[in-house]
Amino acid sequence: MSTLTAVAWQQRTPAELTTRIFADGADAAGMRKLYANPLIKGFTTNPTLMRKVGVTDYRAFAKEILETIIDRPISFEVFSDEFEEMEQQALEIAGWGKNVYVKIPVTNTRGESSRDLVATLSRRGVKVNVTAILALDQVEHVRPAFTSGTPGYVSIFAGRVADTGRDSVPLMASALELIRDYPNLELIWASPRELLNIFQADAIGCHIITVTHDMLKKLPLVGKDLHEYSLETVRMFYDDAQQAGYTL
């Protein structure tokens, strides 16, 4: 990738991006606040995030949020490990709102593929978000489940891929090629680790990126003068040393 391309990423503002930013989290107050931000085009959550913030009643939490978030996509995840029960949960969750997508893990905890369930739900008009994908062959395996034409997402946890020392960008670009013949299917760049990932996603044409509430707080840094940022960093180190009372 050329230096000019890299510089161009930094010169663009989030409002100019083609990739849609979805807020990823389960803090109800934070979700309501982000709903007022026009940059946020959708929302995702999962049982781990919900447990982290102390949600105890899944249904009540979801329905409360859906009283506010009524016109942007929002994904809620099933939590059973058995496909028959997953189906029942998915049908109930889908009934909570027309903007609801149902997260189905790409496999259960035994490594058994959820493709047949995804196909069944898609045929019934349920908008499915296949989650926890990390490998390209998983995308290839699950994509035929979306032939019904019902809108759907495939979520690749690109951040977790990067955690293993692999470059996520080529993988995500290849995934886009795999779903190109499925106009009802969109690719989500999930679990990003830094704001740069937003611009990487946009550069390859990824449809959506999920960003945590904490990372979204850093959006004002986009395009910040690097010399100014350097000086702020130097001052931070100096001030912390002074406040700590260090001497030599």
URHU-V75081 format. One record per residue. N is the residue number from 1. PHI is phi in radians with two decimals (NA if undefined). PSI is psi in whole degrees, -180 to 180 (* if undefined). Layout:
# URHU-V75081
n->N phi->PHI psi->PSI
n->N phi->PHI psi->PSI
This chain:
# URHU-V75081
n->1 phi->NA psi->136
n->2 phi->-1.32 psi->158
n->3 phi->-1.09 psi->-37
n->4 phi->-1.08 psi->-40
n->5 phi->-1.11 psi->-43
n->6 phi->-1.07 psi->-41
n->7 phi->-1.13 psi->-39
n->8 phi->-1.06 psi->-35
n->9 phi->-0.99 psi->-46
n->10 phi->-1.24 psi->-22
n->11 phi->-1.46 psi->-15
n->12 phi->-1.48 psi->151
n->13 phi->-1.73 psi->158
n->14 phi->-0.97 psi->-32
n->15 phi->-1.19 psi->-19
n->16 phi->-1.59 psi->-5
n->17 phi->-1.30 psi->148
n->18 phi->-1.48 psi->-38
n->19 phi->-1.08 psi->132
n->20 phi->-1.52 psi->137
n->21 phi->-1.67 psi->123
n->22 phi->-1.88 psi->134
n->23 phi->-1.40 psi->129
n->24 phi->-1.92 psi->114
n->25 phi->3.03 psi->179
n->26 phi->-2.39 psi->12
n->27 phi->-1.40 psi->112
n->28 phi->-1.03 psi->-44
n->29 phi->-1.11 psi->-41
n->30 phi->-1.14 psi->-38
n->31 phi->-1.15 psi->-41
n->32 phi->-1.12 psi->-42
n->33 phi->-1.10 psi->-43
n->34 phi->-1.22 psi->-25
n->35 phi->-1.07 psi->-29
n->36 phi->-1.38 psi->-7
n->37 phi->-1.62 psi->115
n->38 phi->-1.13 psi->-16
n->39 phi->-1.22 psi->-24
n->40 phi->-1.54 psi->113
n->41 phi->-1.71 psi->-6
n->42 phi->-3.07 psi->-180
n->43 phi->-2.48 psi->149
n->44 phi->-2.42 psi->154
n->45 phi->-2.63 psi->177
n->46 phi->-2.78 psi->166
n->47 phi->-1.03 psi->-34
n->48 phi->-1.14 psi->-46
n->49 phi->-1.12 psi->-39
n->50 phi->-1.16 psi->-43
n->51 phi->-1.13 psi->-38
n->52 phi->-1.06 psi->-35
n->53 phi->-1.68 psi->5
n->54 phi->1.57 psi->18
n->55 phi->-1.18 psi->128
n->56 phi->-1.97 psi->-27
n->57 phi->-1.99 psi->100
n->58 phi->-1.00 psi->-52
n->59 phi->-1.10 psi->-44
n->60 phi->-1.13 psi->-41
n->61 phi->-1.05 psi->-49
n->62 phi->-1.10 psi->-45
n->63 phi->-1.19 psi->-33
n->64 phi->-1.13 psi->-45
n->65 phi->-1.11 psi->-38
n->66 phi->-1.26 psi->-10
n->67 phi->-1.25 psi->-25
n->68 phi->-1.71 psi->-50
n->69 phi->-1.55 psi->94
n->70 phi->-1.97 psi->-13
n->71 phi->-2.31 psi->17
n->72 phi->-2.30 psi->148
n->73 phi->-1.03 psi->140
n->74 phi->-2.48 psi->134
n->75 phi->-1.90 psi->130
n->76 phi->-2.08 psi->146
n->77 phi->-1.86 psi->142
n->78 phi->-1.20 psi->162
n->79 phi->-2.36 psi->8
n->80 phi->-1.42 psi->162
n->81 phi->-1.88 psi->-1
n->82 phi->-1.90 psi->131
n->83 phi->-1.09 psi->-36
n->84 phi->-1.10 psi->-43
n->85 phi->-1.27 psi->-35
n->86 phi->-0.98 psi->-42
n->87 phi->-1.07 psi->-45
n->88 phi->-1.12 psi->-43
n->89 phi->-1.10 psi->-43
n->90 phi->-1.08 psi->-42
n->91 phi->-1.14 psi->-39
n->92 phi->-1.16 psi->-48
n->93 phi->-1.04 psi->-43
n->94 phi->-1.07 psi->-29
n->95 phi->-1.32 psi->-7
n->96 phi->-1.32 psi->-20
n->97 phi->3.11 psi->151
n->98 phi->-1.20 psi->-20
n->99 phi->-1.61 psi->6
n->100 phi->-1.54 psi->131
n->101 phi->-1.87 psi->144
n->102 phi->-1.84 psi->121
n->103 phi->-1.37 psi->124
n->104 phi->-2.09 psi->123
n->105 phi->-1.11 psi->148
n->106 phi->-1.08 psi->-28
n->107 phi->-2.47 psi->168
n->108 phi->-1.52 psi->-173
n->109 phi->-1.23 psi->-11
n->110 phi->-1.66 psi->4
n->111 phi->1.40 psi->14
n->112 phi->-1.47 psi->132
n->113 phi->-1.12 psi->141
n->114 phi->-1.68 psi->10
n->115 phi->-0.98 psi->-44
n->116 phi->-1.09 psi->-40
n->117 phi->-1.13 psi->-43
n->118 phi->-1.05 psi->-43
n->119 phi->-1.10 psi->-43
n->120 phi->-1.08 psi->-47
n->121 phi->-1.14 psi->-42
n->122 phi->-1.08 psi->-41
n->123 phi->-1.11 psi->-29
n->124 phi->-1.50 psi->4
n->125 phi->1.56 psi->9
n->126 phi->-1.41 psi->129
n->127 phi->-1.41 psi->113
n->128 phi->-1.83 psi->140
n->129 phi->-2.02 psi->102
n->130 phi->-1.36 psi->120
n->131 phi->-2.02 psi->169
n->132 phi->1.18 psi->27
n->133 phi->-1.43 psi->133
n->134 phi->-2.23 psi->-18
n->135 phi->-2.04 psi->148
n->136 phi->-1.12 psi->-36
n->137 phi->-1.17 psi->-22
n->138 phi->-1.21 psi->-37
n->139 phi->-1.13 psi->-46
n->140 phi->-1.06 psi->-37
n->141 phi->-1.24 psi->-39
n->142 phi->-1.55 psi->-20
n->143 phi->-1.04 psi->-34
n->144 phi->-1.11 psi->-14
n->145 phi->-1.24 psi->-9
n->146 phi->-1.89 psi->25
n->147 phi->-1.31 psi->-9
n->148 phi->-1.23 psi->-21
n->149 phi->1.68 psi->-9
n->150 phi->-1.14 psi->136
n->151 phi->-0.98 psi->144
n->152 phi->-2.73 psi->165
n->153 phi->-2.18 psi->150
n->154 phi->-2.08 psi->125
n->155 phi->-1.84 psi->113
n->156 phi->-1.72 psi->126
n->157 phi->-1.41 psi->75
n->158 phi->-1.06 psi->-34
n->159 phi->-1.12 psi->-39
n->160 phi->-1.22 psi->-35
n->161 phi->-1.05 psi->-46
n->162 phi->-1.11 psi->-32
n->163 phi->-1.08 psi->-22
n->164 phi->-1.56 psi->4
n->165 phi->1.57 psi->8
n->166 phi->-1.73 psi->150
n->167 phi->-1.40 psi->120
n->168 phi->-1.32 psi->-26
n->169 phi->-1.08 psi->-50
n->170 phi->-1.07 psi->-37
n->171 phi->-1.10 psi->-45
n->172 phi->-1.17 psi->-37
n->173 phi->-1.12 psi->-40
n->174 phi->-1.18 psi->-37
n->175 phi->-1.11 psi->-39
n->176 phi->-1.05 psi->-41
n->177 phi->-1.11 psi->-38
n->178 phi->-1.12 psi->-32
n->179 phi->-1.80 psi->8
n->180 phi->-1.04 psi->-31
n->181 phi->-1.51 psi->10
n->182 phi->-2.08 psi->84
n->183 phi->-1.12 psi->-18
n->184 phi->-1.51 psi->-4
n->185 phi->-1.93 psi->133
n->186 phi->-2.12 psi->151
n->187 phi->-1.72 psi->132
n->188 phi->-1.90 psi->127
n->189 phi->-1.51 psi->104
n->190 phi->-1.79 psi->160
n->191 phi->0.94 psi->48
n->192 phi->-1.12 psi->155
n->193 phi->-1.88 psi->-14
n->194 phi->-2.76 psi->161
n->195 phi->-1.05 psi->-30
n->196 phi->-0.94 psi->-33
n->197 phi->-1.05 psi->-31
n->198 phi->-1.07 psi->-44
n->199 phi->-1.32 psi->-31
n->200 phi->-1.14 psi->-43
n->201 phi->-1.06 psi->-43
n->202 phi->-1.15 psi->-38
n->203 phi->-1.11 psi->-32
n->204 phi->-1.66 psi->-5
n->205 phi->1.53 psi->21
n->206 phi->-1.10 psi->139
n->207 phi->-1.23 psi->-42
n->208 phi->-2.48 psi->148
n->209 phi->-2.33 psi->134
n->210 phi->-1.63 psi->134
n->211 phi->-2.30 psi->132
n->212 phi->-1.17 psi->159
n->213 phi->-1.04 psi->-41
n->214 phi->-1.11 psi->-41
n->215 phi->-1.21 psi->-33
n->216 phi->-1.11 psi->-26
n->217 phi->-1.14 psi->-18
n->218 phi->-1.53 psi->-4
n->219 phi->-0.96 psi->-35
n->220 phi->-1.07 psi->-15
n->221 phi->-1.32 psi->-17
n->222 phi->-1.06 psi->124
n->223 phi->1.45 psi->3
n->224 phi->-1.06 psi->141
n->225 phi->-1.07 psi->126
n->226 phi->-1.25 psi->-30
n->227 phi->-1.19 psi->-40
n->228 phi->-1.10 psi->-42
n->229 phi->-1.13 psi->-38
n->230 phi->-1.08 psi->-46
n->231 phi->-1.12 psi->-40
n->232 phi->-1.08 psi->-37
n->233 phi->-1.18 psi->-45
n->234 phi->-1.03 psi->-44
n->235 phi->-1.11 psi->-37
n->236 phi->-1.08 psi->-47
n->237 phi->-1.06 psi->-43
n->238 phi->-1.10 psi->-48
n->239 phi->-1.10 psi->-40
n->240 phi->-1.16 psi->-39
n->241 phi->-1.13 psi->-40
n->242 phi->-1.14 psi->-45
n->243 phi->-1.18 psi->-29
n->244 phi->-1.35 psi->-17
n->245 phi->1.25 psi->31
n->246 phi->-1.19 psi->140
n->247 phi->-2.40 psi->156
n->248 phi->-2.24 psi->*
